[in-house]
Protein backbone atom coordinates (compact mmCIF):
# COMPACT_ATOMS: atom_id res chain seq x y z
CA UNK A 1 0.00 0.00 0.00
CA UNK A 2 1.35 3.42 -0.86
CA UNK A 3 1.62 6.23 1.70
CA UNK A 4 -1.10 8.81 2.16
CA UNK A 5 0.02 12.18 0.83
CA UNK A 6 0.25 13.58 4.37
CA UNK A 7 0.66 11.68 7.63
CA UNK A 8 0.12 13.17 11.09
CA UNK A 9 2.71 12.77 13.86
CA UNK A 10 2.44 14.19 17.37
CA UNK A 11 5.28 16.25 18.85
CA UNK A 12 5.77 16.77 22.59
CA UNK A 13 9.04 18.57 23.30
CA UNK A 14 9.19 17.85 27.02
CA UNK A 15 11.72 19.33 29.45
CA UNK A 16 15.44 19.93 29.75
CA UNK A 17 17.15 19.15 26.46
CA UNK A 18 13.85 18.06 24.90
CA UNK A 19 13.12 21.38 23.14
CA UNK A 20 16.63 21.18 21.61
CA UNK A 21 16.63 17.58 20.37
CA UNK A 22 13.00 16.95 19.39
CA UNK A 23 13.01 19.65 16.65
CA UNK A 24 16.12 17.95 15.24
CA UNK A 25 14.15 14.71 14.99
CA UNK A 26 11.38 16.56 13.15
CA UNK A 27 13.85 18.09 10.67
CA UNK A 28 15.48 14.73 10.01
CA UNK A 29 12.14 12.97 9.52
CA UNK A 30 11.03 15.70 7.10
CA UNK A 31 14.21 15.23 5.06
CA UNK A 32 13.86 11.44 4.98
CA UNK A 33 10.17 11.69 4.14
CA UNK A 34 10.90 14.02 1.24
CA UNK A 35 13.14 11.37 -0.30
CA UNK A 36 10.15 9.00 -0.28
CA UNK A 37 7.57 11.61 -1.35
CA UNK A 38 6.01 11.57 2.12
CA UNK A 39 4.79 14.75 3.79
CA UNK A 40 4.17 14.77 7.53
CA UNK A 41 1.75 16.96 9.43
CA UNK A 42 3.28 17.79 12.81
CA UNK A 43 0.79 18.13 15.65
CA UNK A 44 2.44 20.02 18.52
CA UNK A 45 1.02 19.24 21.96
CA UNK A 46 1.86 20.67 25.42
CA UNK A 47 3.71 18.64 28.05
CA UNK A 48 6.01 19.16 31.00
CA UNK A 49 7.11 22.28 32.84
CA UNK A 50 5.79 24.67 30.20
CA UNK A 51 2.41 22.93 30.38
CA UNK A 52 2.34 23.41 34.15
CA UNK A 53 2.75 27.15 33.66
CA UNK A 54 -0.03 27.34 31.07
CA UNK A 55 -2.45 24.56 32.02
CA UNK A 56 -1.70 23.83 35.68
CA UNK A 57 -0.61 20.25 34.99
CA UNK A 58 2.37 18.61 33.24
CA UNK A 59 0.04 16.41 31.17
CA UNK A 60 -2.95 18.48 30.01
CA UNK A 61 -6.15 16.75 28.98
CA UNK A 62 -5.93 18.55 25.64
CA UNK A 63 -2.62 16.82 24.93
CA UNK A 64 -4.05 13.40 25.74
CA UNK A 65 -7.10 14.03 23.59
CA UNK A 66 -4.80 15.16 20.78
CA UNK A 67 -2.90 11.88 21.04
CA UNK A 68 -6.19 9.97 20.87
CA UNK A 69 -6.40 11.04 17.22
CA UNK A 70 -2.86 9.93 16.33
CA UNK A 71 -1.13 6.61 15.70
CA UNK A 72 2.41 7.81 16.46
CA UNK A 73 4.21 10.60 18.26
CA UNK A 74 7.61 11.77 19.47
CA UNK A 75 7.96 12.35 23.21
CA UNK A 76 10.84 14.41 24.54
CA UNK A 77 12.28 13.66 27.99
CA UNK A 78 10.57 14.96 31.11
CA UNK A 79 12.18 16.31 34.28
CA UNK A 80 9.49 15.45 36.82
CA UNK A 81 12.02 15.70 39.67
CA UNK A 82 12.35 19.38 38.84
CA UNK A 83 8.61 20.13 38.85
CA UNK A 84 7.01 22.08 41.70
CA UNK A 85 6.53 19.96 44.81
CA UNK A 86 2.81 19.33 44.30
CA UNK A 87 3.49 17.51 41.02
CA UNK A 88 6.38 15.29 42.12
CA UNK A 89 4.21 12.58 43.61
CA UNK A 90 2.05 12.30 40.52
CA UNK A 91 2.58 9.91 37.63
CA UNK A 92 5.20 11.28 35.25
CA UNK A 93 3.93 12.52 31.88
CA UNK A 94 5.44 9.49 30.17
CA UNK A 95 3.70 7.13 32.61
CA UNK A 96 0.35 8.86 32.10
CA UNK A 97 0.64 8.48 28.33
CA UNK A 98 1.94 4.92 28.50
CA UNK A 99 -0.92 3.78 30.74
CA UNK A 100 -3.66 5.62 28.81
CA UNK A 101 -2.66 3.98 25.53
CA UNK A 102 -1.56 0.59 26.86
CA UNK A 103 1.98 0.82 25.49
CA UNK A 104 3.01 -2.59 26.77
CA UNK A 105 6.23 -3.09 24.79
CA UNK A 106 9.41 -1.08 25.29
CA UNK A 107 11.79 -1.99 22.48
CA UNK A 108 15.39 -0.87 22.99
CA UNK A 109 18.03 -1.70 20.37
CA UNK A 110 21.68 -1.18 21.25
CA UNK A 111 24.40 -1.35 18.63
CA UNK A 112 27.80 0.24 18.17
CA UNK A 113 28.18 2.89 15.46
CA UNK A 114 31.13 3.35 13.15
CA UNK A 115 33.40 6.13 14.35
CA UNK A 116 32.27 5.93 17.97
CA UNK A 117 34.47 4.35 20.62
CA UNK A 118 32.49 1.53 22.21
CA UNK A 119 33.34 -0.73 25.12
CA UNK A 120 31.73 -3.56 23.13
CA UNK A 121 32.15 -2.71 19.42
CA UNK A 122 30.49 -5.98 18.37
CA UNK A 123 27.28 -5.42 20.32
CA UNK A 124 24.02 -5.47 18.31
CA UNK A 125 21.12 -6.52 20.49
CA UNK A 126 17.47 -5.61 20.92
CA UNK A 127 15.92 -5.73 24.38
CA UNK A 128 12.17 -6.39 24.41
CA UNK A 129 11.11 -5.08 27.82
CA UNK A 130 7.66 -5.79 29.24
CA UNK A 131 6.36 -2.30 29.96
CA UNK A 132 3.09 -2.63 31.88
CA UNK A 133 3.82 -4.47 35.11
CA UNK A 134 6.67 -5.81 37.27
CA UNK A 135 8.04 -3.98 40.32
CA UNK A 136 7.60 -0.41 39.10
CA UNK A 137 5.24 1.37 41.48
CA UNK A 138 3.33 3.16 38.70
CA UNK A 139 2.55 -0.03 36.77
CA UNK A 140 1.30 -2.63 39.20
CA UNK A 141 -1.88 -1.35 40.89
CA UNK A 142 -5.31 -0.49 39.53
CA UNK A 143 -5.43 2.46 41.92
CA UNK A 144 -2.55 4.05 43.79
CA UNK A 145 1.09 3.07 44.11
CA UNK A 146 2.58 -0.39 44.46
CA UNK A 147 4.89 0.85 47.20
CA UNK A 148 3.71 1.38 50.74
CA UNK A 149 5.02 1.65 54.32
CA UNK A 150 3.12 -0.11 57.12
CA UNK A 151 5.46 1.65 59.57
CA UNK A 152 7.99 4.48 59.10
CA UNK A 153 10.78 1.89 59.20
CA UNK A 154 9.37 -0.72 56.83
CA UNK A 155 8.83 -0.30 53.09
CA UNK A 156 7.13 -2.88 50.88
CA UNK A 157 6.69 -3.18 47.13
CA UNK A 158 4.28 -5.25 45.07
CA UNK A 159 5.54 -6.88 41.90
CA UNK A 160 3.00 -8.12 39.37
CA UNK A 161 3.61 -10.64 36.57
CA UNK A 162 0.76 -12.06 34.50
CA UNK A 163 0.81 -14.81 31.94
CA UNK A 164 -0.96 -12.78 29.25
CA UNK A 165 1.36 -9.76 29.54
CA UNK A 166 4.37 -12.08 29.49
CA UNK A 167 3.11 -13.89 26.41
CA UNK A 168 2.37 -10.58 24.73
CA UNK A 169 5.94 -9.26 25.05
CA UNK A 170 7.33 -12.68 24.14
CA UNK A 171 5.38 -12.63 20.86
CA UNK A 172 6.86 -9.20 20.12
CA UNK A 173 10.37 -10.49 20.85
CA UNK A 174 10.01 -13.50 18.58
CA UNK A 175 8.54 -11.34 15.82
CA UNK A 176 11.59 -9.07 16.07
CA UNK A 177 13.95 -12.05 16.05
CA UNK A 178 12.47 -13.23 12.77
CA UNK A 179 13.55 -9.89 11.26
CA UNK A 180 17.08 -10.28 12.64
CA UNK A 181 19.19 -13.35 13.47
CA UNK A 182 16.37 -15.62 14.72
CA UNK A 183 17.68 -15.94 18.28
CA UNK A 184 15.79 -15.07 21.47
CA UNK A 185 17.20 -15.19 24.99
CA UNK A 186 14.65 -15.35 27.80
CA UNK A 187 16.01 -13.42 30.79
CA UNK A 188 14.62 -14.15 34.25
CA UNK A 189 15.58 -14.92 37.86
CA UNK A 190 13.44 -18.00 38.37
CA UNK A 191 16.04 -19.64 40.59
CA UNK A 192 15.09 -17.11 43.30
CA UNK A 193 11.87 -15.35 42.20
CA UNK A 194 10.27 -18.67 41.34
CA UNK A 195 6.64 -17.64 41.10
CA UNK A 196 6.90 -14.23 39.42
CA UNK A 197 9.83 -14.52 37.03
CA UNK A 198 9.18 -18.25 36.86
CA UNK A 199 5.75 -17.43 35.41
CA UNK A 200 7.39 -14.99 32.98
CA UNK A 201 9.89 -17.65 31.86
CA UNK A 202 7.19 -20.29 31.41
CA UNK A 203 4.95 -17.95 29.41
CA UNK A 204 7.86 -17.13 27.09
CA UNK A 205 8.57 -20.83 26.66
CA UNK A 206 4.93 -21.37 25.67
CA UNK A 207 5.18 -18.68 22.99
CA UNK A 208 8.47 -20.11 21.72
CA UNK A 209 6.68 -23.31 20.65
CA UNK A 210 4.93 -21.30 17.95
CA UNK A 211 8.25 -20.06 16.53
CA UNK A 212 10.18 -23.24 15.69
CA UNK A 213 12.42 -21.31 13.30
CA UNK A 214 13.83 -19.17 16.15
CA UNK A 215 16.59 -20.46 18.44
CA UNK A 216 15.78 -19.99 22.14
CA UNK A 217 17.95 -20.01 25.21
CA UNK A 218 17.69 -18.65 28.75
CA UNK A 219 19.84 -16.70 31.20
CA UNK A 220 19.48 -15.52 34.76
CA UNK A 221 19.56 -11.73 34.78
CA UNK A 222 22.83 -11.44 36.73
CA UNK A 223 24.58 -13.84 34.36
CA UNK A 224 23.07 -11.96 31.42
CA UNK A 225 24.63 -8.70 32.62
CA UNK A 226 28.03 -10.36 32.80
CA UNK A 227 27.65 -11.99 29.39
CA UNK A 228 26.66 -8.71 27.73
CA UNK A 229 30.02 -7.36 28.86
CA UNK A 230 32.02 -10.47 28.06
CA UNK A 231 30.55 -11.67 24.75
CA UNK A 232 27.72 -9.45 23.52
CA UNK A 233 27.95 -10.70 19.93
CA UNK A 234 26.46 -14.01 21.06
CA UNK A 235 23.05 -12.41 21.63
CA UNK A 236 20.34 -11.05 19.35
CA UNK A 237 16.97 -10.37 21.04
CA UNK A 238 16.58 -10.43 24.82
CA UNK A 239 13.07 -10.64 26.28
CA UNK A 240 12.58 -9.81 29.91
CA UNK A 241 10.34 -8.23 32.50
CA UNK A 242 10.25 -4.54 33.32
CA UNK A 243 12.96 -3.87 35.88
CA UNK A 244 15.47 -6.29 34.38
CA UNK A 245 14.88 -4.82 30.93
CA UNK A 246 15.42 -1.29 32.18
CA UNK A 247 18.75 -2.16 33.78
CA UNK A 248 20.06 -4.35 30.97
CA UNK A 249 19.18 -1.81 28.28
CA UNK A 250 21.07 0.96 30.09
CA UNK A 251 24.08 -1.35 30.40
CA UNK A 252 23.88 -2.29 26.72
CA UNK A 253 23.54 1.36 25.71
CA UNK A 254 26.74 2.27 27.52
CA UNK A 255 28.55 -0.75 26.09
CA UNK A 256 27.57 0.50 22.62
CA UNK A 257 29.17 3.90 23.26
CA UNK A 258 26.76 6.08 25.22
CA UNK A 259 23.28 5.92 26.69
CA UNK A 260 22.66 9.18 24.82
CA UNK A 261 22.62 7.22 21.55
CA UNK A 262 20.11 4.59 22.70
CA UNK A 263 16.84 4.71 20.83
CA UNK A 264 13.59 3.36 22.21
CA UNK A 265 9.97 2.95 21.21
CA UNK A 266 7.00 2.27 23.47
CA UNK A 267 4.19 0.59 21.60
CA UNK A 268 0.98 -1.38 21.64
CA UNK A 269 -0.63 -3.07 18.68
CA UNK A 270 -2.13 0.28 17.56
CA UNK A 271 0.04 3.13 18.92
CA UNK A 272 3.77 3.88 19.06
CA UNK A 273 5.71 6.54 20.94
CA UNK A 274 9.30 7.44 20.09
CA UNK A 275 11.10 8.15 23.37
CA UNK A 276 14.86 8.02 23.80
CA UNK A 277 16.18 5.99 26.73
CA UNK A 278 18.02 8.92 28.31
CA UNK A 279 16.60 11.61 30.60
CA UNK A 280 16.10 15.36 30.37
CA UNK A 281 19.70 16.27 31.36
CA UNK A 282 18.75 19.65 32.87
CA UNK A 283 22.40 20.34 33.70
CA UNK A 284 23.23 20.82 30.01
CA UNK A 285 19.88 22.18 28.80
CA UNK A 286 20.16 25.34 26.71
CA UNK A 287 23.88 24.91 26.02
CA UNK A 288 23.45 23.41 22.55
CA UNK A 289 25.61 20.38 23.25
CA UNK A 290 22.99 17.64 23.76
CA UNK A 291 23.38 14.49 21.68
CA UNK A 292 20.28 13.98 19.48
CA UNK A 293 21.20 10.47 18.28
CA UNK A 294 18.89 8.75 20.79
CA UNK A 295 15.79 10.66 19.73
CA UNK A 296 16.71 10.30 16.04
CA UNK A 297 17.08 6.54 16.42
CA UNK A 298 13.78 6.45 18.33
CA UNK A 299 12.04 8.37 15.55
CA UNK A 300 13.36 5.91 12.98
CA UNK A 301 12.03 3.03 15.07
CA UNK A 302 8.63 4.69 15.30
CA UNK A 303 8.47 5.13 11.51
CA UNK A 304 9.53 1.52 10.96
CA UNK A 305 6.81 0.32 13.34
CA UNK A 306 4.28 2.49 11.49
CA UNK A 307 5.43 1.14 8.15
CA UNK A 308 4.98 -2.42 9.41
CA UNK A 309 1.50 -1.65 10.72
CA UNK A 310 0.40 -0.01 7.47
CA UNK A 311 2.28 -2.39 5.15
CA UNK A 312 3.89 0.79 3.83
CA UNK A 313 7.35 0.22 2.38
CA UNK A 314 7.93 3.95 1.95
CA UNK A 315 7.76 4.53 5.70
CA UNK A 316 10.11 1.60 6.27
CA UNK A 317 12.59 3.07 3.77
CA UNK A 318 12.23 6.45 5.46
CA UNK A 319 13.29 4.85 8.76
CA UNK A 320 16.25 3.17 7.08
CA UNK A 321 17.39 6.50 5.61
CA UNK A 322 17.49 8.03 9.10
CA UNK A 323 19.40 5.10 10.59
CA UNK A 324 21.90 5.06 7.75
CA UNK A 325 22.40 8.83 7.81
CA UNK A 326 23.17 8.72 11.54
CA UNK A 327 25.76 6.04 10.85
CA UNK A 328 27.32 8.01 7.97
CA UNK A 329 27.49 11.19 10.05
CA UNK A 330 29.14 9.52 13.04
CA UNK A 331 31.56 7.63 10.78
CA UNK A 332 32.59 10.99 9.28
CA UNK A 333 33.75 12.11 12.74
CA UNK A 334 30.87 14.52 13.40
CA UNK A 335 30.01 14.00 17.05
CA UNK A 336 28.72 15.93 20.04
CA UNK A 337 30.76 16.49 23.18
CA UNK A 338 29.55 13.36 25.00
CA UNK A 339 31.22 11.29 22.25
CA UNK A 340 34.42 13.34 22.27
CA UNK A 341 33.44 15.64 19.42
CA UNK A 342 32.81 19.35 19.08
CA UNK A 343 29.59 19.48 17.05
CA UNK A 344 26.63 21.33 18.51
CA UNK A 345 23.21 19.73 18.66
CA UNK A 346 22.00 21.70 15.66
CA UNK A 347 25.20 21.11 13.69
CA UNK A 348 24.91 17.38 14.17
CA UNK A 349 21.27 17.46 13.08
CA UNK A 350 22.15 19.54 10.03
CA UNK A 351 24.83 17.01 9.09
CA UNK A 352 22.34 14.14 9.26
CA UNK A 353 19.87 16.10 7.11
CA UNK A 354 22.66 16.84 4.63
CA UNK A 355 23.57 13.14 4.45
CA UNK A 356 19.96 12.35 3.60
CA UNK A 357 19.60 15.21 1.10
CA UNK A 358 22.73 14.39 -0.85
CA UNK A 359 21.93 10.68 -0.90
CA UNK A 360 25.06 9.63 0.99
CA UNK A 361 22.93 7.06 2.78
CA UNK A 362 21.07 4.31 1.01
CA UNK A 363 17.55 3.31 1.99
CA UNK A 364 18.47 -0.36 1.55
CA UNK A 365 21.02 -0.04 4.35
CA UNK A 366 24.19 -0.11 2.22
Buried (B, 14 or more C-beta within 10 A) or exposed (E): EEBEEEBBBBBBBBBBBBBBBBBBBBBBBBBBBBBBEBEBEBBEBBBBBBBBEEBEBBBBEEBBEBBEEBBBBBBBBBBBEBBEEEBEEBBBBBBBBBBEBBBBBBBBBBBBBEBBEBEBBEBBBBBBBBBBBBBBBBBBBEEEBBBEEEEEEEEEEEBBBBEEBBBBBBBBBBBBBBEBBBBBBBBBBBEEBEEBBBBBBBBBEEBBEEBEEBBBEBBBBEEBBEBBEEEBEEBBBBBBBBBBBBBBBBBBBBBBBBBBBBBBBBBBEEBBBBBBBBBBBBEBBEEBBBBBBBBBBBBBBBBBBBBBBBEBBBBBBBBBBBBBBBBBBBEEEBBBBBBEBEBBBBEBBBBBBBBBBEEEBEBEEE
